Amino acid sequence: MAPLDPHSFTDSTHPLTTHIALSLYFDFPSATIHGAALFTLSSPHSGPLSLDTRSLSIHRVLSPSTLYPIPFSLSPFCDHIKGTHLSLSLPNDAALSSFLITFSTSPSSSALQWLSPPQTFNKKHPFVYTQCQSIHARSVFPCQDTPAARIRYSAFLNVPRELSAVMSARHVDRRLPVSGEGYSNLLPNGFNSLWCSETRVVEEFDMNQPIPPYLFAFAVGELGFREVGPRTRVYSEAADGVLEAAAKEFAGTEDMIRQGEKLFGDYEWERFDLLVLPPSFPYGGMENPRMVFLTPTVIKGNASGAQVVAHELAHSWTGNLITNKNNEHFWLNEGFTTYAERRIVQAVQGEDRAVLNIGIGWRGLNEEIERFKDNLEFTKLKTNQEGVDPDTVYSQVPYEKGFQFLWRIERQIGRPAFDEFVKKYIATFKFKSIDTETFLDFLKANAPGIEKEIDLVLWTEGTGIPSDAYEPVSNLYTKIVSLANEFKLGRMPREDEVADWQGQEWELYLENLPKVVEASQVFALDARYRLSESNDYEVKVAFLQLAIFAKCRDFYGEVEKTLKEVGRMKYLRPLYTALVQGIGKEEEKILAKRVFAEAHDCYHPIAQGVVESILAKHL
């Protein structure tokens, strides 16, 4: 076996899948999906073929033309990172370019979160959604689950008729089911006979552009939408106030798309729709093409949440069009996208807002370097992830160090030249998956002599922060950092000094305070500015971390409430870590264990795993 990706069983000597046609029956009572998948390969193949699975039941593998069975086997063990190896034995006497698999998911699928009505916004209907990044598509359907394998797909989603579906694909139709369509007659466990029930509808989708499997996405629930631009609808559950608030927050999306096109070339995906998910969604946003998923915590009431949208939009060029070949080169996705996001923010919201964004990122990068001080491998851009769960080592390093690297190149060759370089880079590699070496070769070919001015090896393979990285400078940024330094000396900012502050200003201020301050200072800060009650979770969580470090137990009720009402890992990771890290924290550790036990079922499986790893490390 010649591995292509440290996180996949995919064999580099086997042809890659080019198209998958899916028929999926959603059974909400059992929290399972029963499916049939028709795979098309890049070339005819005979002999063994390796696929990734996790928590799937594989029922049959068939030749699509004859429906003759194809032998298959599942590895007797489940790798705790890669899952279970599915090996097909395609016939030697007649090479096949396609094959059919019938399968079922399980309630423990790591990509799927099934929400009961009480866990949703509207409290009336169930909801299910996917989060397939980085290596979780294999828990929805068997596949070569590596970003090196870009696939097109079509899908029939059979759902209860009171619900609707969205996907990272073009919506073709909503209609009554048709008997036998998409091999639905072969579905297991009697669900073939239920396909055409009068209580069901089929939502049909098509994605005719090749995408990595981690960008496969769907959501099913009682959904409504609002038009906010010629290319953008905002979707969410049909609940009071959510859609209206989201539509207002993201009203400027078309301006950002146009700015992105000016900077990076044509927008290739036709639609840029947004879905606001329930609060359990584990990320700020997920850049699924045509249908970005968002946490409701980005709805802040002042349009500042649009910066998350800017990041997901930037992925439309860097990440979705050009993709890292595997997770060891994740910075190619996120470093480029962070750079692109800040260019869009600068164009739409101004220089000060972009610099604040960079400053918060700079502080975050320094904190991540401290986090990984005992495992410096993960302070590199190009990492070795053999035997490593990418969810466990997920951090801001590929985002912020990657941004700093690109910003360093821009400073060296000048912004006009770098802008032309980025456009050429995107045009050259669009719809391809590449590695760091490919990027560096392209850089050296298009910026001759750059390796003499910038230590490219140090930046990509070295640990820590290179000395030619750059902390941002602006009057506003300098003022906020200065005020944070004065707090260390006992001076709290005056109300006139913070009168114009929004969430980002407060976030930067709090992130620059020392980790340990006097409890009296924490109480005084909250008494004046009510930060523990902020509607901006970045501000609230930064303040609550400060309160935990100072052992201000009066705020632990707010900590518990926050951990129970949202599932975004950006908030869970620092709060749980603050509670359990260090000595003399028995009360805090008891609180963390109890809250996690009570909130566990409300978190997405990916978030559950991250919190479990934090508690296992410190308890």
C-alpha positions in Angstrom: 0.0 0.0 0.0 1.3 3.4 -1.0 -0.4 6.0 1.3 -1.5 9.3 -0.2 -2.5 11.0 3.1 -1.5 10.2 6.7 -5.2 10.4 7.6 -6.6 8.1 4.9 -6.4 4.5 3.7 -6.5 5.8 0.1 -3.7 4.1 -2.0 -1.8 6.4 -4.4 -1.6 3.6 -6.9 -5.3 3.3 -7.2 -7.5 5.5 -9.4 -9.3 8.3 -7.6 -13.1 8.7 -7.5 -14.3 11.5 -9.9 -18.1 11.3 -9.2 -20.5 9.9 -6.6 -24.3 9.6 -7.1 -26.0 9.4 -3.7 -29.5 8.3 -2.6 -30.0 9.0 1.1 -33.0 8.2 3.2 -33.1 10.1 6.5 -34.6 8.2 9.4 -34.9 10.7 12.2 -36.3 8.3 14.9 -33.1 6.1 14.7 -30.7 9.0 13.9 -29.4 7.1 10.8 -29.2 7.5 7.1 -29.6 4.6 4.7 -27.9 5.1 1.4 -26.9 3.9 -2.0 -23.8 5.4 -3.6 -22.7 4.9 -7.3 -18.9 5.6 -7.6 -17.2 6.5 -10.9 -13.4 6.1 -11.1 -11.0 8.1 -13.1 -10.0 5.0 -15.0 -11.1 1.3 -15.1 -9.5 -0.7 -12.3 -9.2 -4.4 -11.3 -8.0 -5.8 -8.0 -8.0 -4.2 -4.6 -9.4 -0.6 -4.0 -9.2 1.1 -0.7 -11.9 3.4 0.8 -12.3 5.1 4.2 -15.2 4.5 6.5 -16.1 5.3 10.1 -19.1 4.0 12.0 -20.7 2.8 8.8 -22.5 -0.5 8.1 -21.6 -1.7 4.6 -24.4 -3.9 3.3 -23.5 -4.7 -0.3 -21.0 -3.8 -3.0 -22.3 -4.5 -6.5 -21.5 -4.1 -10.2 -24.0 -1.4 -11.3 -24.6 -3.0 -14.7 -25.3 -6.5 -13.5 -25.9 -6.1 -9.8 -23.5 -9.0 -9.3 -21.8 -8.8 -5.8 -18.3 -7.5 -5.6 -16.3 -9.0 -2.7 -15.3 -6.6 0.1 -13.8 -6.7 3.5 -13.6 -4.4 6.5 -10.5 -4.2 8.7 -11.1 -6.1 11.9 -10.0 -3.1 13.9 -11.0 0.6 13.9 -8.1 3.0 13.8 -8.9 5.7 16.4 -8.0 8.4 13.8 -8.6 6.9 10.4 -11.6 4.7 11.1 -12.1 1.4 9.3 -10.5 0.3 6.1 -12.9 -0.9 3.4 -11.2 -2.9 0.8 -13.0 -3.9 -2.4 -11.9 -6.7 -4.7 -12.8 -5.5 -8.2 -12.9 -8.4 -10.7 -9.6 -9.2 -12.5 -11.3 -10.4 -15.7 -13.1 -7.2 -16.4 -11.8 -3.9 -15.0 -14.6 -1.7 -13.7 -14.8 2.1 -13.8 -17.8 2.2 -11.5 -19.3 0.3 -8.6 -22.3 0.5 -6.2 -22.3 0.4 -2.4 -25.3 0.3 0.0 -24.7 1.4 3.5 -26.1 2.9 6.7 -24.7 5.5 9.1 -24.9 5.1 12.8 -26.0 7.5 15.5 -22.3 7.8 16.5 -21.3 9.3 13.1 -18.6 11.8 13.8 -19.8 14.2 11.1 -23.5 14.2 11.9 -25.4 15.9 14.7 -29.0 14.9 15.1 -30.9 17.5 17.1 -34.2 16.8 18.8 -36.9 19.5 18.7 -36.0 21.0 22.1 -32.4 21.5 20.9 -33.4 23.6 17.9 -34.4 27.2 17.5 -38.1 26.5 16.7 -38.5 23.7 19.2 -41.0 22.0 16.8 -39.0 19.8 14.4 -35.8 17.8 14.5 -32.7 18.9 12.6 -29.5 17.2 11.3 -26.4 18.7 9.8 -22.9 17.7 8.7 -19.4 18.9 9.6 -17.0 16.9 7.5 -13.8 18.8 7.9 -11.2 17.5 8.3 -11.7 13.7 8.0 -15.4 13.0 8.8 -17.0 12.6 5.4 -16.2 8.9 5.8 -18.7 8.7 8.6 -21.5 9.8 6.2 -20.6 7.6 3.1 -17.6 5.5 2.2 -15.1 7.4 0.2 -11.5 8.2 -0.5 -11.6 10.8 2.3 -8.6 12.9 1.4 -8.5 16.4 -0.1 -6.3 15.0 -2.8 -9.4 13.2 -4.2 -11.6 15.9 -5.6 -15.1 14.7 -6.5 -18.3 15.8 -8.3 -21.5 14.5 -6.8 -25.3 14.3 -7.2 -27.7 13.5 -4.5 -31.3 12.5 -3.8 -32.2 13.4 -0.2 -35.4 11.7 0.9 -36.7 13.6 3.9 -40.0 14.1 5.8 -42.2 16.4 3.8 -42.5 19.0 6.6 -38.8 19.5 6.4 -36.5 20.9 3.7 -32.8 20.4 2.8 -29.8 22.5 1.7 -26.5 21.2 0.4 -23.1 22.4 -0.8 -24.5 21.9 -4.3 -26.9 23.4 -6.8 -30.5 22.7 -5.8 -32.3 21.0 -8.7 -35.8 20.2 -7.5 -38.1 19.4 -4.6 -40.6 16.8 -5.6 -42.3 13.6 -4.8 -40.1 10.5 -4.7 -39.9 8.2 -7.7 -39.8 4.4 -7.2 -36.3 2.9 -7.8 -34.6 6.2 -8.6 -30.9 6.3 -7.8 -30.8 2.6 -6.8 -33.1 3.4 -3.9 -34.8 0.0 -4.5 -31.6 -1.5 -3.1 -31.6 0.4 0.2 -31.2 -1.9 3.2 -33.4 -2.8 6.1 -36.7 -2.3 4.3 -36.2 1.4 3.7 -36.5 0.8 -0.1 -40.2 0.2 0.4 -40.5 3.5 2.4 -38.8 5.6 -0.3 -42.1 6.6 -1.9 -44.2 7.0 1.3 -46.7 9.8 1.0 -45.1 11.4 4.1 -41.8 12.0 2.2 -40.3 14.3 -0.4 -37.0 14.2 -2.4 -34.7 17.2 -2.5 -32.4 16.8 -5.5 -28.9 18.4 -5.8 -26.0 18.5 -8.2 -22.4 19.6 -7.7 -20.7 19.6 -11.1 -17.4 21.2 -9.9 -14.8 18.9 -8.2 -14.5 19.5 -4.5 -12.6 17.7 -1.7 -14.8 15.4 0.4 -14.5 17.6 3.5 -16.7 20.2 1.6 -19.6 17.7 1.3 -22.4 19.2 3.4 -26.1 19.1 4.0 -28.6 20.3 6.6 -32.2 19.1 7.0 -34.8 20.8 9.1 -37.6 23.3 9.0 -35.8 26.0 7.0 -36.7 29.5 5.9 -34.7 32.1 4.0 -34.3 35.8 3.1 -32.8 37.3 0.0 -29.9 39.6 0.9 -28.3 40.0 -2.6 -28.3 38.8 -6.2 -26.2 35.8 -5.3 -27.0 35.3 -1.6 -29.8 34.0 0.5 -29.6 33.6 4.2 -31.2 30.4 5.6 -32.0 29.4 9.1 -34.6 27.5 11.0 -38.0 29.2 10.6 -37.8 30.7 14.1 -38.8 34.2 15.3 -36.2 36.8 14.9 -33.3 34.6 13.7 -33.7 35.1 10.0 -34.3 38.8 10.3 -31.3 39.3 12.5 -29.1 37.3 10.2 -30.3 39.1 7.1 -29.5 42.4 8.7 -26.0 41.2 9.9 -25.0 40.0 6.5 -26.7 42.6 4.3 -23.3 43.7 2.9 -22.3 40.3 1.5 -22.6 41.2 -2.1 -20.1 44.1 -1.6 -17.7 41.6 -0.1 -18.1 39.2 -3.1 -17.4 42.1 -5.5 -14.3 43.1 -3.6 -13.1 39.5 -3.6 -13.5 39.3 -7.3 -11.5 42.5 -7.8 -8.7 41.0 -5.7 -8.7 37.3 -6.7 -10.6 36.9 -9.9 -14.1 35.6 -10.8 -16.3 34.0 -8.2 -16.6 30.5 -9.7 -19.4 29.0 -7.6 -22.5 30.9 -8.9 -24.2 31.1 -5.5 -22.9 32.3 -2.1 -25.7 31.3 0.3 -25.5 31.3 4.1 -27.0 28.9 6.6 -27.2 29.9 10.3 -27.2 26.7 12.2 -28.3 25.9 15.8 -25.9 27.0 18.6 -24.2 23.6 18.8 -22.3 24.1 15.5 -18.7 23.6 16.5 -17.0 26.3 14.3 -17.5 29.9 13.5 -18.1 29.1 9.9 -17.6 26.3 7.4 -16.8 27.3 3.8 -19.0 24.7 2.0 -19.2 25.9 -1.6 -22.5 27.5 -2.5 -23.8 27.0 1.1 -21.6 28.4 3.9 -22.5 27.2 7.4 -22.4 29.7 10.3 -22.8 29.7 14.0 -25.5 32.0 15.4 -22.8 33.5 17.6 -21.6 35.6 14.7 -24.9 37.5 14.7 -23.9 40.5 16.8 -26.3 43.2 15.8 -23.7 45.6 14.3 -22.5 43.8 11.1 -19.2 42.9 12.7 -20.1 39.2 12.4 -19.6 39.8 8.6 -15.9 39.3 9.2 -16.5 35.6 9.6 -18.4 35.6 6.4 -15.5 37.4 4.8 -13.2 34.5 5.9 -15.6 31.9 4.5 -16.0 33.9 1.3 -12.2 34.1 0.9 -12.2 30.3 1.0 -14.1 30.4 -2.3 -10.7 31.1 -3.9 -8.2 29.7 -1.4 -9.3 26.4 0.0 -12.2 25.5 -2.2 -10.6 26.4 -5.6 -7.0 25.5 -4.5 -6.9 22.9 -1.7 -4.2 21.6 0.5 -3.2 18.0 -0.6 -3.6 16.8 2.9 -3.8 18.2 6.4 0.0 18.5 6.8 -0.3 21.5 4.5 -3.4 23.0 6.1 -1.7 26.4 6.1 -2.2 26.6 2.3 -6.0 26.7 3.0 -6.1 28.8 6.1 -3.1 31.1 5.9 -4.0 32.2 2.4 -7.7 32.6 3.4 -6.8 34.7 6.5 -4.7 36.9 4.3 -7.5 37.2 1.7 -10.1 37.8 4.4 -8.2 40.8 5.8 -7.8 42.2 2.3 -11.6 42.0 1.8 -12.2 43.5 5.3 -9.8 46.3 4.6 -11.5 47.2 1.3 -15.0 47.0 2.8 -14.6 48.1 6.4 -11.4 50.1 6.4 -7.8 49.9 7.5 -8.4 50.2 11.3 -10.8 47.2 11.3 -8.3 45.1 9.3 -5.5 46.0 11.7 -7.6 45.1 14.7 -8.2 41.7 13.1 -4.5 41.3 12.5 -3.7 42.3 16.1 -6.1 39.8 17.6 -4.6 37.2 15.3 -1.1 38.1 16.4 -2.0 37.7 20.1 -3.7 34.4 19.3 -0.6 33.2 17.5 1.6 33.9 20.5 -0.8 32.1 22.7 -0.8 29.0 20.4 3.0 29.0 20.4 2.8 28.8 24.2 0.2 26.1 24.0 2.5 23.9 21.9 5.7 24.7 23.8 6.1 21.0 24.6 5.3 19.8 21.1 6.8 22.4 18.7 6.1 20.3 15.6 2.7 22.0 15.6 4.1 25.4 15.5 5.4 24.7 12.0 3.5 25.5 8.8 4.4 22.2 7.2 3.8 19.5 9.9 4.2 15.8 10.3 0.8 14.4 11.2 1.4 10.7 11.0 -0.6 9.2 13.8 -2.0 12.5 14.8 -5.7 13.5 15.0 -6.1 16.8 13.1 -9.0 17.8 15.4 -6.7 17.5 18.4 -4.0 19.7 17.1 -6.3 22.2 15.4 -5.1 25.7 16.2 -4.5 29.2 14.9 -1.0 28.5 13.8 -1.8 27.6 10.2 -4.1 30.6 10.1 -1.9 33.3 11.7 1.6 32.1 11.0 0.5 31.3 7.4 -0.9 34.9 7.2 2.3 36.3 8.6 4.3 34.3 6.0 2.3 35.7 3.1 2.3 39.2 4.6 6.1 38.9 4.7 6.2 38.0 1.0 3.9 41.0 0.2 6.2 43.4 2.1 9.2 42.0 0.2 7.9 42.3 -3.3 5.3 45.0 -2.8 1.5 44.8 -2.8 0.9 45.4 -6.5 3.3 42.6 -7.4 1.9 40.3 -4.8 -1.6 40.9 -6.0 -0.6 39.8 -9.4 1.2 36.8 -8.0 -2.0 35.7 -6.0 -4.2 36.0 -9.1 -1.8 33.9 -11.2 -1.5 31.4 -8.4 -5.3 30.9 -8.2 -5.6 30.8 -12.0 -2.8 28.2 -12.3 -3.9 25.8 -9.6 -7.7 26.2 -9.4 -9.6 22.9 -8.9 -6.4 21.2 -7.8 -5.0 20.0 -4.5 -1.3 21.0 -3.9 1.4 20.8 -1.2 3.8 23.2 0.3 6.6 22.3 -2.1 4.4 23.1 -5.1 3.6 26.5 -3.7 7.3 27.3 -2.9 8.4 26.2 -6.4 5.7 28.5 -7.9 6.7 31.3 -5.6 10.4 31.1 -6.6 9.6 30.8 -10.3 7.4 34.0 -10.1 9.4 36.0 -7.6 13.0 35.3 -8.7 15.5 35.5 -5.9 12.8 35.5 -3.1 14.7 32.7 -1.4 17.7 35.0 -0.9 15.5 37.6 0.8 13.3 35.4 2.9 14.2 32.1 4.6 11.5 30.0 3.1 12.6 26.9 4.8 12.6 28.6 8.2 9.1 29.9 7.6 7.6 26.6 6.4 9.5 24.0 8.4 10.9 26.0 11.4 9.2 26.1 14.8 7.9 29.2 16.6 7.5 32.7 15.1 10.3 33.9 12.8 12.0 37.1 13.7 10.8 38.9 10.5 7.2 38.3 11.5 5.4 41.6 12.1 3.1 42.9 14.8 0.6 45.3 13.3 0.8 49.1 13.8 -2.0 51.7 13.8 -3.1 54.4 16.2 -6.2 52.5 17.3 -4.3 49.3 17.8 -1.5 51.0 19.8 -4.0 52.9 21.9 -5.8 49.6 22.9 -2.6 47.8 23.7 -1.4 50.8 25.7 -4.6 50.8 27.8 -4.2 47.1 28.5 -0.7 47.7 29.7 -2.0 50.5 32.0 -4.5 48.0 33.5 -1.6 46.0 34.8 -0.7 49.2 36.8 -4.1 49.4 38.2 -5.8 51.9 35.8 -9.1 51.0 34.2 -10.0 52.7 30.9 -12.4 55.6 31.2 -15.8 55.5 29.6 -14.9 58.3 27.1 -11.8 56.2 26.0 -14.0 53.2 25.1 -17.2 55.0 24.0 -16.7 53.9 20.4 -15.5 50.4 21.0 -17.2 47.4 19.5 -16.5 43.8 20.2 -13.2 43.6 18.4 -11.7 46.5 20.4 -12.8 44.9 23.7 -11.5 41.5 22.5 -8.1 42.9 21.7 -8.0 44.7 25.0 -8.9 41.7 27.1 -6.5 39.4 25.1 -3.7 41.8 26.0 -4.4 41.8 29.8 -2.2 39.5 31.9 -3.6 36.1 32.5 -3.6 36.6 36.3 -5.0 39.8 37.8 -6.5 40.6 41.2 -10.0 39.5 41.7 -10.9 43.1 42.7 -9.8 44.3 39.3 -12.0 41.7 37.6 -15.0 42.7 39.6 -14.4 46.4 39.0 -14.0 46.0 35.3 -17.3 44.1 35.1 -19.1 46.5 37.4 -18.3 49.3 35.0 -18.7 47.7 31.6 -20.8 44.5 32.2 -18.5 42.4 30.1 -19.8 39.1 31.6 -23.2 39.9 30.1 -21.9 40.9 26.6 -23.9 39.7 23.6 -20.6 39.3 21.8 -19.2 35.9 22.8 -15.7 36.8 21.9 -15.8 39.5 24.6 -17.7 37.4 27.1 -15.5 34.4 26.8 -12.3 36.5 27.0 -13.6 38.1 30.2 -14.8 34.8 31.7 -11.3 33.3 31.2 -9.9 36.3 33.2 -12.5 35.6 35.9 -11.6 31.9 36.1 -7.8 32.7 36.3 -8.6 35.1 39.2 -10.9 32.5 40.8 -13.8 35.0 40.8 -16.4 32.3 41.6 -19.3 34.7 41.4 -18.9 34.4 37.6 -18.9 30.6 37.5 -22.7 30.6 36.9 -22.1 32.6 33.7 -19.3 30.2 32.7 -21.7 27.3 33.1 -24.4 29.0 31.2 -22.1 29.8 28.3 -20.8 26.3 28.1 -24.3 25.0 28.0 -25.8 27.4 25.4 -23.1 27.2 22.7 -21.0 24.5 21.2 -18.5 26.5 19.2 -15.0 25.1 20.0 -13.5 28.6 20.0 -15.3 29.1 23.3 -15.4 25.6 24.7 -11.6 25.0 24.4 -10.4 28.1 26.4 -13.1 27.9 29.0 -12.7 24.2 29.8 -8.9 24.6 29.7 -9.0 27.5 32.1 -11.2 25.5 34.5 -9.0 22.4 34.6 -5.4 23.6 33.9 -3.1 24.1 36.8 -2.9 23.2 40.4 -5.3 24.1 43.3 -8.4 23.9 41.1 -10.4 21.1 42.6 -13.6 23.1 42.6 -13.1 24.2 39.0 -12.4 20.7 37.9 -15.5 19.4 39.5 -17.5 22.1 37.8 -15.9 21.3 34.4 -16.7 17.6 34.7 -20.3 18.2 35.8 -21.0 20.8 33.1 -19.6 18.6 30.3 -21.6 15.6 31.5 -24.8 17.7 31.4 -24.0 19.5 28.1 -22.4 16.5 26.3 -25.4 15.6 24.1 -25.8 19.2 23.0 -22.3 19.3 21.5 -21.4 18.1 18.0 -19.3 14.9 18.1 -16.2 16.8 17.0 -16.6 19.2 19.9 -17.3 16.3 22.3 -14.0 14.7 21.3 -12.0 18.0 21.8 -13.4 18.6 25.3 -12.8 14.9 26.2 -9.2 15.3 25.2 -8.8 18.5 27.4 -10.3 16.8 30.4 -8.3 13.6 29.9 -5.1 15.6 29.8 -5.7 17.6 33.0 -7.9 15.4 35.2 
